[in-house]
Amino acid sequence: MDPFDAGAGGLLKQPTSVWATAGASVVAFMGIGLVDPILPSIAQGLDATASQVSLLFTSYFLITAVAMLVTGWVSSRIGGRKTLLLGLAFVVVFAGLAGTSGSVGELVGFRAGWGLGNALFVSTALAVIVGAAAGGSAAAILLYESALGLGMACGPLLGALLGDASWRYPFFGTAFLMAVGFLCITVFLKEQPKPARKTSLLDPLKALGHGGLASAAVSAFFYNYTFFTVLAFTPFVLNMSPYRSGAVFFAWGVLLAVFSVIVAPRLQKRFGSLKVLGGSLVLLAADVLVLGYGSHTTAVVCTILSGAFIGVNNTVYTELALGVSDAPRPVASAGYNFVRWFAAAAAPFFAPKIEEWTDAHVPFVVAAVTAVLGAAVVVVRRKALTHEAAEPEPRHATEGSVTVFAN
């Protein structure tokens, strides 16, 4: 079935509840890149260093990583709808408080609370979309991936538009939009069936005992370090106005969305997932290396171009995490995300520190090396990572939360 076929329960013909959840997902993903264009403005407004401001990402993703062990436990007990609403409520409160911060320490703390809310919401959103979608899970997953790409593209743009007036406004704007999402979920989404078996806090860790899943998680850990070096450190290197930086990362996000949803599946069909992933990681390494040593214009071009490789990697890693092991998809994905999000927390912290210890080029050398290490894991562990790709069964979506956050 063609997922774009509106007459067959495809992407364009979904219940209102699915569109409401997908719309809220767009805003949730916007929150990841929202601060990108305003990082220098925040540093100036709060008299903070680059390494201090980069902790906005570190606190956010550190909490997200730990929350991966909790979200399935929560949603399998209170249900998907209540988990979504709880996550949205956290984001509304902490995003609003972030806008009132008087110091970088307060902002980092509020951003951590925001990360918990986003983890609860995004980790459950795909499960809810799949459970409520018409026409099977293929269109639902495509809709979710589209929401991810659109959110990642629009986050920097919103941050630039609101942040040009004040670095506080993007936080208030996110709180408002998520409040709208809260109302939409409340009105349009009915409670999904609770899983027959409640998820244990240790289930995701036990799932990592599978060699293929563990290999995918380790490879993704190295890749995520590269990904978030680009996302969190590059704005300081580019040193552009919020508008210009927002435009750069908007273009980056558009490429990410297009290559994730449209290009990656075609490449996988022609060359196979592991060859596509290994090649894309090597190309990302080369791109990041040129970004670090090129001129300002070259750095801008390479930043935008990295979105293409990141989009391809996101799609392939998602499929590996969900299909490489025999563990229930929510459990396997929670364990996988628990490992890889630690790199998303580490990169924003270490990249500015490495610059302080050396120079602005070396953080990108390290990021290039980690991308190559990710590719090396794919090559060395290719037998463990080989799996038969099959369309996900909708029943798994109600077993807990599907944690495919930002891929």
C-alpha positions as CSV (number, residue, x, y, z in Angstrom):
1,M,0.0,0.0,0.0
2,D,1.2,3.5,-0.9
3,P,1.3,5.5,2.4
4,F,0.5,8.6,0.5
5,D,-2.7,7.1,-1.0
6,A,-5.5,9.2,0.6
7,G,-8.1,6.7,-0.5
8,A,-6.6,3.8,1.4
9,G,-6.2,5.1,4.9
10,G,-2.9,6.7,3.9
11,L,-0.9,9.6,5.1
12,L,-3.5,12.2,4.0
13,K,-6.5,10.4,5.4
14,Q,-6.1,10.0,9.1
15,P,-8.4,10.6,12.1
16,T,-8.4,14.0,13.8
17,S,-6.7,12.4,16.9
18,V,-3.7,11.4,14.7
19,W,-3.3,14.9,13.3
20,A,-3.6,16.4,16.8
21,T,-0.9,14.1,18.1
22,A,1.3,14.7,15.0
23,G,0.8,18.5,15.3
24,A,1.9,18.5,19.0
25,S,4.9,16.3,17.9
26,V,6.0,19.0,15.5
27,V,6.1,21.5,18.3
28,A,7.9,19.0,20.6
29,F,10.6,18.4,18.1
30,M,10.9,22.2,17.5
31,G,12.1,22.4,21.1
32,I,15.3,20.6,20.3
33,G,16.7,23.1,17.8
34,L,14.8,26.1,19.2
35,V,17.8,27.5,21.1
36,D,20.3,27.1,18.3
37,P,20.0,30.6,16.8
38,I,19.8,32.3,20.2
39,L,22.7,30.5,21.9
40,P,25.1,33.5,21.5
41,S,22.2,35.9,22.5
42,I,21.6,33.8,25.7
43,A,25.3,33.9,26.5
44,Q,25.4,37.7,26.1
45,G,22.1,38.2,28.0
46,L,23.1,36.1,30.9
47,D,26.8,37.0,30.8
48,A,27.7,33.3,30.3
49,T,30.4,31.4,28.4
50,A,29.8,29.1,25.4
51,S,30.4,26.0,27.5
52,Q,27.9,27.2,30.2
53,V,25.2,27.9,27.6
54,S,25.8,24.6,25.9
55,L,24.7,23.0,29.1
56,L,21.1,23.8,27.9
57,F,21.5,20.7,25.6
58,T,23.4,18.7,28.2
59,S,20.8,18.9,30.9
60,Y,18.0,18.4,28.4
61,F,19.4,15.2,26.9
62,L,20.9,13.8,30.1
63,I,17.4,13.9,31.6
64,T,16.0,12.5,28.4
65,A,18.4,9.6,28.4
66,V,17.5,8.6,32.0
67,A,13.8,9.1,31.3
68,M,14.0,6.5,28.6
69,L,14.0,3.9,31.4
70,V,10.9,5.5,32.9
71,T,8.6,6.5,30.1
72,G,7.6,2.9,29.2
73,W,7.0,2.1,32.9
74,V,4.7,5.2,33.2
75,S,2.8,4.8,30.0
76,S,2.1,1.1,30.5
77,R,0.4,2.0,33.8
78,I,-1.5,5.2,33.1
79,G,-2.0,4.8,29.4
80,G,-0.7,6.7,26.3
81,R,-3.1,9.7,26.4
82,K,-2.4,10.5,30.1
83,T,1.4,10.1,29.4
84,L,1.2,12.6,26.5
85,L,-0.7,15.1,28.6
86,L,1.7,14.7,31.5
87,G,4.6,15.4,29.2
88,L,3.0,18.4,27.6
89,A,2.2,19.8,31.0
90,F,5.8,19.5,32.0
91,V,7.0,21.3,28.8
92,V,4.4,24.1,29.2
93,V,5.5,24.8,32.8
94,F,9.3,24.5,32.4
95,A,9.5,26.2,29.0
96,G,7.6,29.1,30.5
97,L,9.9,29.2,33.5
98,A,12.9,29.1,31.2
99,G,11.8,32.4,29.8
100,T,11.9,33.9,33.2
101,S,15.4,32.8,34.1
102,G,17.7,35.2,35.8
103,S,20.9,33.2,35.4
104,V,22.3,30.5,33.2
105,G,22.1,28.0,36.1
106,E,18.3,28.6,36.4
107,L,17.9,28.2,32.6
108,V,19.8,24.9,32.6
109,G,17.7,23.6,35.4
110,F,14.4,24.5,33.8
111,R,15.7,23.1,30.5
112,A,16.2,19.8,32.4
113,G,12.6,19.8,33.5
114,W,11.6,20.5,29.9
115,G,13.6,17.5,28.8
116,L,11.7,15.2,31.1
117,G,8.4,16.5,29.7
118,N,9.6,16.1,26.1
119,A,10.8,12.6,26.8
120,L,7.4,11.6,28.2
121,F,5.6,13.1,25.3
122,V,7.8,12.1,22.3
123,S,8.5,8.6,23.6
124,T,4.8,7.9,23.6
125,A,3.7,9.9,20.5
126,L,4.6,7.3,17.9
127,A,2.9,4.5,19.8
128,V,-0.3,6.6,20.0
129,I,-0.1,7.6,16.3
130,V,0.3,4.0,15.2
131,G,-2.5,2.9,17.5
132,A,-5.0,5.5,16.3
133,A,-4.0,5.6,12.6
134,A,-6.0,4.3,9.7
135,G,-4.5,2.0,7.1
136,G,-1.8,0.3,9.1
137,S,1.5,1.5,10.6
138,A,3.4,2.4,7.5
139,A,1.6,5.7,6.9
140,A,1.6,6.4,10.7
141,I,5.3,6.1,11.0
142,L,5.8,8.2,7.9
143,L,3.6,10.9,9.4
144,Y,5.7,10.7,12.6
145,E,8.9,11.0,10.7
146,S,7.5,14.0,8.8
147,A,6.5,15.7,12.1
148,L,10.1,15.1,13.3
149,G,11.6,16.6,10.2
150,L,9.2,19.6,10.1
151,G,9.8,20.3,13.8
152,M,13.6,20.1,13.5
153,A,13.4,22.5,10.5
154,C,11.0,25.0,12.1
155,G,12.5,25.0,15.6
156,P,15.5,27.2,14.6
157,L,13.3,29.4,12.4
158,L,10.9,30.1,15.3
159,G,13.9,30.6,17.6
160,A,15.3,33.2,15.2
161,L,12.0,35.1,14.6
162,L,11.2,35.4,18.3
163,G,14.8,35.5,19.5
164,D,15.6,38.5,17.5
165,A,13.5,40.6,19.9
166,S,14.6,38.8,23.0
167,W,16.2,35.5,23.8
168,R,13.3,34.9,26.3
169,Y,10.5,35.0,23.7
170,P,11.2,31.5,22.1
171,F,10.7,29.9,25.4
172,F,7.4,31.7,26.0
173,G,6.4,30.8,22.4
174,T,7.0,27.1,22.9
175,A,5.1,27.1,26.2
176,F,2.1,28.7,24.3
177,L,2.2,26.3,21.4
178,M,2.5,23.3,23.7
179,A,-0.5,24.5,25.7
180,V,-2.4,24.5,22.4
181,G,-1.2,21.0,21.8
182,F,-2.4,20.0,25.3
183,L,-5.9,21.3,24.5
184,C,-5.9,19.5,21.1
185,I,-4.9,16.2,22.7
186,T,-7.5,16.6,25.5
187,V,-10.3,17.2,23.0
188,F,-9.5,15.0,20.1
189,L,-7.6,12.0,21.4
190,K,-9.4,9.1,23.2
191,E,-7.5,6.9,25.6
192,Q,-5.6,4.0,24.0
193,P,-5.9,0.5,25.3
194,K,-3.4,-0.2,28.1
195,P,-0.9,-3.0,27.4
196,A,-1.6,-6.5,28.8
197,R,1.8,-6.6,30.4
198,K,3.3,-3.7,32.4
199,T,6.8,-2.6,31.5
200,S,9.5,-3.0,34.1
201,L,12.2,-0.3,34.7
202,L,14.9,-3.0,33.9
203,D,13.3,-4.3,30.7
204,P,15.2,-1.8,28.4
205,L,18.5,-2.7,30.0
206,K,17.8,-6.4,29.6
207,A,17.0,-5.9,26.0
208,L,20.5,-4.6,25.4
209,G,21.8,-8.1,26.1
210,H,20.9,-8.7,22.4
211,G,24.1,-8.3,20.4
212,G,22.5,-6.6,17.4
213,L,20.6,-4.1,19.5
214,A,23.7,-3.3,21.6
215,S,25.7,-2.8,18.4
216,A,23.1,-0.4,17.0
217,A,23.1,1.5,20.3
218,V,26.9,1.8,20.5
219,S,27.1,2.9,16.8
220,A,24.3,5.4,17.4
221,F,26.1,6.7,20.5
222,F,29.1,7.7,18.4
223,Y,26.9,9.1,15.7
224,N,24.9,11.2,18.1
225,Y,28.1,12.8,19.4
226,T,28.8,14.0,15.9
227,F,25.1,15.1,15.4
228,F,25.0,17.2,18.5
229,T,28.4,18.7,18.0
230,V,26.9,20.2,14.8
231,L,23.7,21.2,16.5
232,A,25.0,22.7,19.7
233,F,28.5,23.9,18.9
234,T,28.3,25.2,15.3
235,P,26.2,28.2,16.2
236,F,29.1,29.6,18.2
237,V,31.5,29.0,15.3
238,L,29.3,30.6,12.8
239,N,28.7,33.6,15.1
240,M,25.8,34.9,13.1
241,S,22.7,37.0,14.0
242,P,19.6,35.0,15.1
243,Y,18.0,35.5,11.8
244,R,21.0,34.3,9.7
245,S,21.7,31.4,12.1
246,G,18.0,30.5,12.0
247,A,18.0,30.5,8.2
248,V,21.0,28.2,8.2
249,F,19.5,25.7,10.5
250,F,16.1,25.9,8.8
251,A,17.8,24.8,5.6
252,W,19.6,22.1,7.5
253,G,16.3,20.9,8.9
254,V,14.6,20.9,5.5
255,L,17.4,18.6,4.2
256,L,17.1,16.4,7.3
257,A,13.4,16.0,6.7
258,V,13.6,15.3,2.9
259,F,16.5,12.8,3.2
260,S,14.9,11.1,6.2
261,V,11.4,10.6,4.7
262,I,12.0,10.5,1.0
263,V,15.7,9.8,0.1
264,A,16.7,7.3,2.8
265,P,14.0,4.6,2.0
266,R,15.0,4.7,-1.7
267,L,18.7,4.4,-0.9
268,Q,18.0,1.5,1.4
269,K,15.9,-0.3,-1.2
270,R,18.7,0.0,-3.7
271,F,21.9,-0.6,-1.6
272,G,20.7,-2.1,1.7
273,S,20.5,-0.4,5.1
274,L,24.0,-1.2,6.4
275,K,25.8,0.0,3.3
276,V,23.7,3.2,3.3
277,L,24.4,3.8,7.0
278,G,28.1,3.1,6.8
279,G,28.6,5.3,3.7
280,S,26.5,8.1,5.2
281,L,28.5,8.1,8.4
282,V,31.8,8.4,6.5
283,L,30.4,11.2,4.4
284,L,29.2,13.0,7.5
285,A,32.7,12.7,9.0
286,A,34.2,14.3,5.9
287,D,31.6,17.0,5.9
288,V,32.2,17.8,9.6
289,L,36.0,17.9,9.1
290,V,35.6,20.4,6.2
291,L,33.2,22.4,8.3
292,G,35.8,22.8,11.1
293,Y,38.7,23.8,8.8
294,G,36.9,25.7,6.0
295,S,36.1,29.3,5.5
296,H,33.0,30.9,7.1
297,T,31.0,30.3,3.8
298,T,32.3,26.7,3.7
299,A,31.2,26.2,7.3
300,V,27.7,27.4,6.4
301,V,27.4,25.1,3.4
302,C,28.7,22.1,5.3
303,T,26.4,22.8,8.2
304,I,23.4,22.8,5.9
305,L,24.7,19.7,4.0
306,S,25.1,17.7,7.2
307,G,21.3,17.7,7.5
308,A,21.2,15.3,4.5
309,F,23.5,12.8,6.1
310,I,21.8,13.1,9.5
311,G,18.4,12.6,7.9
312,V,19.6,9.3,6.3
313,N,21.2,8.1,9.5
314,N,18.1,8.9,11.5
315,T,15.9,6.7,9.4
316,V,18.3,3.7,9.2
317,Y,19.1,3.8,12.9
318,T,15.4,3.9,13.8
319,E,14.7,0.8,11.7
320,L,17.6,-1.0,13.2
321,A,16.6,-0.3,16.7
322,L,13.0,-1.4,16.1
323,G,13.8,-4.5,14.0
324,V,17.2,-6.0,14.9
325,S,16.1,-7.8,18.1
326,D,13.2,-10.0,19.1
327,A,12.4,-7.7,22.1
328,P,9.1,-5.7,22.0
329,R,9.7,-2.6,20.0
330,P,9.0,-0.1,22.8
331,V,11.4,-2.0,25.2
332,A,14.1,-2.4,22.6
333,S,13.9,1.3,21.5
334,A,14.0,2.5,25.1
335,G,17.2,0.6,25.7
336,Y,18.7,1.9,22.5
337,N,17.8,5.5,23.2
338,F,19.0,5.2,26.8
339,V,22.5,4.6,25.4
340,R,22.6,7.0,22.5
341,W,21.2,10.1,24.3
342,F,24.1,10.1,26.7
343,A,26.2,11.2,23.6
344,A,23.7,14.0,22.9
345,A,24.3,15.2,26.4
346,A,28.1,14.8,26.2
347,A,28.8,16.6,22.9
348,P,27.4,20.0,23.9
349,F,29.5,19.8,27.1
350,F,32.8,18.6,25.7
351,A,32.9,20.5,22.4
352,P,33.3,24.0,24.0
353,K,35.7,22.5,26.6
354,I,37.8,21.0,23.8
355,E,37.9,24.4,22.1
356,E,39.0,26.0,25.4
357,W,41.8,23.5,25.8
358,T,42.9,23.6,22.1
359,D,41.2,25.6,19.4
360,A,38.0,25.8,17.4
361,H,39.1,23.2,14.9
362,V,39.6,20.2,17.2
363,P,36.0,19.7,18.3
364,F,35.1,19.0,14.7
365,V,38.1,16.6,14.4
366,V,36.7,14.7,17.4
367,A,33.2,14.7,15.9
368,A,34.6,13.4,12.6
369,V,36.4,10.6,14.5
370,T,33.2,9.6,16.4
371,A,31.3,9.4,13.1
372,V,33.9,7.1,11.7
373,L,33.8,5.0,14.9
374,G,30.0,4.7,14.4
375,A,30.7,3.4,10.8
376,A,33.3,1.0,12.1
377,V,30.9,-0.6,14.5
378,V,28.5,-1.1,11.6
379,V,31.2,-2.8,9.5
380,V,32.5,-5.0,12.4
381,R,29.1,-6.0,13.7
382,R,27.3,-6.2,10.3
383,K,26.3,-9.8,10.9
384,A,24.7,-9.0,14.2
385,L,23.0,-6.0,12.7
386,T,21.5,-7.9,9.7
387,H,17.8,-8.4,10.0
388,E,14.7,-8.9,7.9
389,A,12.9,-5.6,7.7
390,A,9.3,-6.1,8.2
391,E,6.4,-3.7,8.6
392,P,5.9,-3.1,12.4
393,E,2.8,-4.8,13.9
394,P,0.3,-2.3,15.4
395,R,0.0,-4.4,18.5
396,H,3.5,-3.4,19.7
397,A,2.4,0.2,19.8
398,T,0.2,-0.5,22.8
399,E,2.9,-2.4,24.8
400,G,4.3,0.8,26.2
401,S,6.0,3.8,24.6
402,V,7.9,3.7,21.3
403,T,10.9,5.8,22.0
404,V,12.1,7.0,18.6
405,F,12.9,10.5,19.8
406,A,14.5,12.7,17.1
407,N,15.9,9.3,15.8
